């Protein structure tokens, strides 16, 4: 299930493989923070065993070695090496939250291999968002050194991620939507998104590097979104208080072959329950059905 390979640059890349080799493959780009294990939730719900879900730890998460100064596009090298190692020539991409950008970057770099992209509650280009749909938790990393970013991440998340559930504003009220608070009443959902041991196995290194890579100082500058030629399905919760729904609207505007579905009653976390169904919709669309 959990596997590692040695990357061409000498780093370790860790991933989790859920499913059978002869099934349709979907690589899962986890949120920030997150880990390879986030893909397990969708694999478990795939009761018909239709999809092979493969979750990959980004650098600094789980057992994947850090990559200081990485960009969003740099991660596509890791994805390529995993796909080649597994002899998976063509595949779908699933990008959740922060992972949405990484899934699109992969499609832009490998248009001949990526059959379709499903973006779930994904962040859009923060160069646009800084003026139109800002995310304070991301934008505060603009201009910071890596050491400063790590210190800020520790302040925000706790060195071991222990502050992650203390997601309150200055009034003491939760920043999460009612839909997400209800969603987290299920211990399995807390384990999937909050208390997964792999997420903070290296402290907040991965999270800090994520924020430096996707804040408005970088945004999507490391890849060309116009190179995304495959079908892209975008799903987002209207009550999402972490990544505003305006991000989904903007991504749908700038991605060529995109289809947007907004769920009125979903938040940032609960929308993940819609991934499996919408992946099947994407697969059908990519086959022209």
N, C-alpha and C positions, 0 to 999 in steps of 0.2 A: 504493500500500500504506500508507505512512505519510502521515497527513494532519493538518491543523490547522484549527481554526476560531477566530474571535474571539468570546469569550463576551460576554454582555450587560453584564458588569461591566468589560469591557475586557481581561480576562486572555486568554491563549492556552490552548486545550485541545488536546492532541495525542492521536491515536488511530491504531490500525492496523486495517485492514479486510482480512480474509482470507475470500474466498468471493464468490459471485455474488449480485447484488441480489435475484434471484427465489427465493432459498433461505430456509429458516427461519433467523431471526436469533437469535443468543445473544450478549449482551454479557458480557464476561469481566472480572471484578473481580480484579485481581492481588493477590498477597500483599504483606506489608510486611516487608522491601523487595521491590520488583518493578517491572514496567513493562508497557506495552501489548504488548510482544513475547512475553510469557508465553503469549498466546493462540495463537501460531504453532505451538507444539508440538502442540496438539490439532487445529489446522487441517491440519497435515501428515499426521497419522494418520487424518484423515477421507478415506480413499482413495476413497470413493464420492461425495464432494463433496455431502454432504447438508445441511451447516450453514454458514451465514455467521457466522464468529467475528469479533467486534469487540472489541479490547482498548483500554482507555482509561487513559492515565496519570492517576493522581490528582494533585492539586496538589502541586508540589514534586518530582515524579518526571518523568523524560523531558523533554519539551518543554512540559509544562503549568505555567503560572505558579503560584507558591505562593499559598496563601490562609491567611494567619495567623489562628489562632484557630478554624479550621474544626472543625465537628462531623461526625459520620458522616452525618447527614441533609443537611448542606450539599452534599455531593458529588452528591446526586441532581439538583441543578440542572444540573451538568455533563452528567450522563447524559441528562437530558431534552433539552438543547440539541443534543447529538450525534444522538439519535434523531430529533428534529424536522428537523435539517439533512439527514439521510439519508432522510427520509420513511418511517421505520420506525414504524408505529403500534403493533404488538403484537410482543412479543419474550419470550425467555427470559433469565434471569440465571444466570450461573455465578459463584460467589464462592469463592475459594481462600484459606484461612488468614485473614489479616486481612480479605481481601475478602469473606468470608462475611457479615460485618455490613453491609457496603455493599450487597450484593445483597438482603438482607432489608429494609433501609431503603428501597430502591427499590420493592420489592413493596408495602411498607406505604403509600408515598406515591402510587403509581400502580396501584391494584388493577385498574383497567379496561384497563391496557396490558400488565402482566406476566402471562404465561401460566403460568409456573412458575419455580421457583428450585432450582438444584442447589448445595448447600453442600458443599464438599470440604475436609476437615481444618480447618473453620472455628472461630474463636473464638466463644464464647458471650458473654453479657452479663457484662462484667468486674465489675459491681457484685455479681453472684452469685459469680463465680469467685474474687474476692479472699478469700472465706471458705471456699470449697469446692474449688476447683481452681486455685490461684493460679499465675500465671506471673511469676516474679521479673523477667524481662527487660522486662515491661510495667509491673508495679506500681511499679518504681523511679522512674517518671516522675510519679507522683502528687505534686501540689503544686509542681511545678517551673514556673518561668517558661519562655517559649519559648527564651530565650537559654540558660538552664540545660539545657533539654532537648536543644538542639543540641550543647552541650558534652558531655553524657553520651553522645549518639549517636556523636559523634566518637570518644570513648573506647572505646565498645563495638564500633563498626563500622569505625573508621578514616575519615578525612575523605572518602576515595574508595571506601569499602566494602572496602578491601583486607584487613580483619580478619575479613570475613564467613566465610571458610573456616576460620579459626582458632577454631572453635566448640568449645573445650575447657573443661572444668571445672578446678578448682584442682589436681586430681590429674594433669592432662595427658591425661585420657581424653576422647574425643569425646563430645559431648552427643547426637549423632545416633544413631538406632537402626541396628542391623546392616543392615536393609533399605534405609535411606537411604544408608549408606556404600557399599553395593553399587550402588545406583542412580547414585551420583555417579562411579562408575568409567567411565560413558559420558560422553565429552567433550561430547556434545550436551546432556545433562542439566545439566552444569555451566554451559554457556553459557546455557541457558534460565533457570536459577534463581540462578546465582551471578555469572557474569561478563558478563551482558548490559550493554552500554555505556549504555543508556538509564536503567537503574536508578539509577545515581549520577551522572547527567549534571549534577545540581545539588547534588552532595555528598550529605549526609544530611538535607537539609531536609525532604524528604517523609517519611522514616522518623521523624524527631523529631515532626513534626506528627501522623503516624499514632498514635504512642504517647500523645501528649497527648489525642487524640480518643477513644481506646478504653480507656484505663486506668480504674480503678474510680471515679475522680472524675467521669467522664462515662458510660462504658459505653454502654448503649443508651438513655440518657435523652433523646436528641434525636429518637427516633422511637418509635412505638407498635407493638410486635410483634403485638398483637392485631388490627391492621389488615391483616395479611398473610392474604389469603383464598385465594390460589392454591395448588396443590399444591407442596410443598417436599420434595425428596429430599435426604437427608443421608448422605454417605459419609465414613468415617473409618478410619484405620489404628489397630489396637489397640496397636501398638508405637510410636505417635507420642510422641516425647519432647519435642516443641516445644509442641504444643497437646494437652494430655491428652484422652483419649477421653471423659472425664467431660463435657467441653464439648459434644460431640455428643449425649450422653444428655440433658443439660439442655435444649439447643435443641429436641430432639425432644419433650420434655415440654411446652414452653411454646408451640410453634408448632402451630396448629390442625390443618392437613391435612398432616402430615409423615410421612415414611417413612424409617426409619433402617437403614442397612446398615453393619456393622462388619467390616472385613477383618482377620483375625488376623495375616496375614503382611506387612502394609503399614505403613510409617512415615509421616512427615509429607510427604516429597517423592514417594516412590514411588507413593502413592495417586493421584497425578495421572494415572497411566496408565489409571485406571478412569473418567475423566471422560466420554469419548466414549460408552462403553457405557451409562453411567448417565444421560446426557443423553437418549439414545433411550428409556430406560425412563420418564423423566420426561415426555417428549413424549407417549408412548403413554398414560400415566396422565392427563395433562391433557386428552386427547381422549376419555377414558372408555373406553379399550380394555382 
